[in-house]
Amino acid sequence: MKRLLLITALALLAISAQASAKGLRWVEVCGPVDCHRVAGERLAGRTLIFPPWVMSGGPDEPPAHGGRWLRVRVVVDGSKRRLRSVVIPALGYAGGDQGGGYGFVWERLGRDARATYRRLARGVERYPAATVPGLAAAQSAGGSAERPAALTVAAAVRRAAVPLTGPA
């Protein structure tokens, strides 16, 4: 068991070292009318959380109620895939669904991530609170933060593979 943990830790460090050289290409925050896109190099040193791909821990309970929200799209250098998420800056939550039937995953944002999203969203109109994706389903399911082990492991690998603060 110890050997497996050591091998896993070394693999995550190797993936993380490769990914830290890549950084973010851009981050885009969108409302119903317009979007604000920022180049990745302008986000150096800033904390970004976009569940379920990049999180600072396990999932949290979903927000107790909706709030005005924004769509978030992120592209990592060296990848054509767009990571999609939603953020509720006023409540300090971000959430997303990676597909595969796992449903929405929510994370409560720390102070730094919340400040980053508020800055990115400055001047962008928000979607109405009643239309937050994934919230009604999570609340009707009892808001459980449990998820299959396969998703937890996949999220841990992705967290190690994508820098949380952009290029150094």
Secondary structure as UniProt FT lines:
FT   HELIX           2..20
FT   TURN            21..22
FT   STRAND          24..30
FT   STRAND          35..39
FT   HELIX           40..43
FT   TURN            44..45
FT   TURN            51..53
FT   STRAND          69..76
FT   TURN            77..78
FT   STRAND          82..88
FT   TURN            89..92
FT   STRAND          93..96
FT   TURN            100..101
FT   STRAND          105..108
FT   HELIX           111..120
FT   TURN            121..123
FT   HELIX           129..131
FT   TURN            133..134
FT   HELIX           135..140
FT   TURN            141..142
FT   HELIX           149..161
//
